[in-house]
Amino acid sequence: MDAKNSVKVSDGPDHSPRSCRVQIASSEHTPFDFWRIVFEGFIAGGAAGVVVEAALYPIDTIKTRLQAAHGGGKIILRGLYCGLGGNLVGVLPASALFLGVYEPTKQKLLNILPENLSAIAHLTAGALGGAASSLVRVPTEVVKQRMQIGHFSSALNAVRLIAANEGVRGFYAGYGSFLLRDLPFDAIQFCIYEQLRIGYKLAANRDLKDAENAMIGAFSGAITGAITTPLDVIKTRLMVQGTKSQYKGSINCVRRIIEEEGSSALMKGIGPRVLWIGIGGSIFFGVLERAKQILAGRRADLNKE
């Protein structure tokens, strides 16, 4: 648990607890160990990302196929794990990189900003973490989504053919739309999660249990997933088009989808997306907080020796 967000109860003059004066303890005098925070963020983030991706990959495949289908295209339910192995190779470093940037950025900003501006720290850290991890996440997403819709038979085949036919730029197809979706997504999701945890801790006057962290993670993921669905549809269409160049950027993609399929097409896949990210948020944040607790416990044991 972050010292900045730890909960304490102020004592009265007679040292009796007064529950009406719950406040956030300041980490002003806590040393900022940058490399430790980065390392633990890497470990916890990588573990959480891999567990979520492996558990919920079929739902993500269905969502991608729904979004990629034009008009009333038929959705194939075979091969729902297609591309999972190659995707995990990218998800592990991407998730690790995200938390490796998010955690030290968040804690540094929380130390600098007043407590009533903690949401700014969470929003900023989420956006910066998303920007850093996008360097790995976008190529991984391009390969994964093209395999999910049947363009390639294996990740290695996908990498080879994309490189040969489209060059390095092919691995970053839809990069702008990815950032347009994921920077606000990461910022909003982590801000909602962190702010709800702070409020819950204050109300409960204790640390949260695993189930409570998971519940808050599910809520923040589902809400954020729903409101960013149109951005996800645009990102998917741009990433899977390959050399066809059907769309000329995000604005052209939106215009053509509305003209050819109606505005409701921008909400394609919202059901699987909300389900996937809601359950994923529950698992991700549950694993994340548990991993952070384990790492903190190991650190405390080492300090005793």
Salt bridges, closest charged atoms under 4 A:
ASP2 OD2 - LYS106 NZ 2.74
ASP33 OD2 - ARG36 NE 3.73
GLU40 OE1 - ARG36 NH1 3.24
GLU40 OE2 - ARG299 NH1 2.43
ASP60 OD1 - LYS63 NZ 3.59
ASP60 OD2 - LYS144 NZ 2.56
GLU103 OE1 - LYS106 NZ 3.38
GLU103 OE2 - LYS292 NZ 3.18
GLU141 OE1 - LYS144 NZ 3.23
GLU141 OE2 - LYS235 NZ 2.75
GLU166 OE2 - ARG146 NH1 2.58
ASP182 OD2 - ARG137 NH2 2.41
ASP182 OD1 - ARG181 NE 2.25
ASP186 OD2 - ARG137 NH1 3.19
GLU194 OE2 - LYS106 NZ 3.18
ASP210 OD2 - ARG290 NH2 2.69
GLU212 OE2 - ARG206 NH2 2.71
ASP232 OD2 - LYS63 NZ 3.05
ASP232 OD1 - ARG181 NH1 2.26
ASP232 OD1 - LYS235 NZ 3.58
ASP232 OD2 - ARG273 NH1 3.28
GLU259 OE2 - ARG255 NH1 3.34
GLU260 OE2 - ARG256 NH2 2.96
GLU261 OE2 - HIS70 ND1 3.70
GLU261 OE2 - ARG237 NH1 2.96
GLU261 OE1 - LYS268 NZ 3.31
GLU289 OE1 - ARG197 NH2 3.73
GLU289 OE1 - LYS292 NZ 3.88
